[in-house]
């Protein structure tokens, strides 16, 4: 393995080249990463409507590439396949990963936005729409929209169609207001006139090529029964996987390919340890709503089976069978089932569900089956390959770190401190998420080298800056903002905690201690927590002053770099009598703190 930065210049997109004359037609943009579960069904459900399908796959250890090739053989004039090699950060990120993405250029090839723009750069036709491999389209409805974009026919919009559109906009604007008899009548009429609304959209597409957004229905299969979700107001925190019944909130739409209509990174820090970097197309064009047009199968993916089994057992009342769901009107779902949808999008979804409930092709799910060729994992295989993964991964990371160090011994130094051990744990926490993909790949008969591809990709994507390192800023610690605050706790016992469980565990050790103790915690300890008079609690905050200078560490591992500067500052100010961490879990933060304390000849303990 080489730690040399790979040349990925071919994946950098010159956005200015996207604005050029293109033939009339519609291209689907399909990005795939271990998407074998429903890929075949997804393509079959949308291919008839498209003039072209651009499929770009990345780090696939399952049958994705083979399925794409089979579909290309079936549709040689429509499907084009490309492989994307750069490492890509996932959507859901830890705090550490989120910090790393913030350090990347906005057009980075390592972000989903860069990946998507690369796919757009391969488009041949004038109009495009992003397609996800876990969507099962209502084929006939989807094709009608595509046909409208392929047409430049001049059509006349009749008065009933104009009225239907005005009634829909009125429905959206007034849905939260008190329902007077007149208002109720207008809402009823708006829903009854939905055929004229859809006719209005098709004609506007033909004439003006407006942007039309599409939506779908979230579904989950459990024990042979199809379910959907009822949502929860704590979706961004506690109940993050309890979805609402509907999917697609004006983020998937038909657009004309141009420099203006490209994707950018959108950073969403939602909760500690739960962050997202999405790809968003920022534009000033008006979006028109095109209704429900697919089943969203993401909850059915094999990799999510355990997640949704957990949530079903934890909150069964937030799931409903499709049979019951489709028999209930919207008001009944709200009143009897406590349906929750984000208020911003509730009017849109309530309209289309009410208007389309009886016309949605529900039988599509009943008649559809997952590919029979999918390999099932035995418990024996799981255990065998879990052990193999853990063994190989640890050796793989050690080798990578050795290569980093061999090239430059100062590369992994901050002042007089080596960060090798902390970096090992830091990288391991990232890579451990690849375990299930690795196991599936090995069960499918792929070699270790093939199965480890994305991990190698991740380790090689770091860009090492060849500048002077191992320097320590010569700032006077007495002038630091924290010195006055922390000085009363000099020579204290410093106890470091990562979560609430550790607090509960360590509280017994703190009882009866006569020496002053500073409890340094990763989370805010509630005011009503019972602590002895000798114990003072403080939450970790990052120091704004740099103690160290190491451009490579700061750029490639920014979160680790922040902790290193913070811990060094605290240790310098406090000169603690000893540093204590719990041995219940191994984190890179603990490795840093204990390593730095040891280098400063401070006594360390692991309880």
Helices and strands as residue ranges (DSSP letters): G 9-11, G 15-18, E 26-32, H 39-46, G 47-49, E 52-57, H 64-74, E 79-83, E 92-93, H 95-102, H 112-120, E 127-132, E 135-137, H 139-149, H 159-174, H 181-192, H 194-208, E 211-218, E 220-222, E 225-229, E 246-247, E 255-256, E 264-271, E 274-280, E 287-296, G 298-300, G 302-304, H 305-314, G 316-318, E 319-321, H 322-325, H 330-337, H 343-356, H 363-367, H 379-407, E 413-414, E 417-418, H 420-431, G 432-434, H 435-443, H 448-451, H 453-460, E 471-472, G 477-479, H 481-486, G 487-489, E 493-497, H 500-510, E 517-521, E 535-539, E 548-549, H 551-556, H 558-574, E 578-581, H 588-599, E 603-606
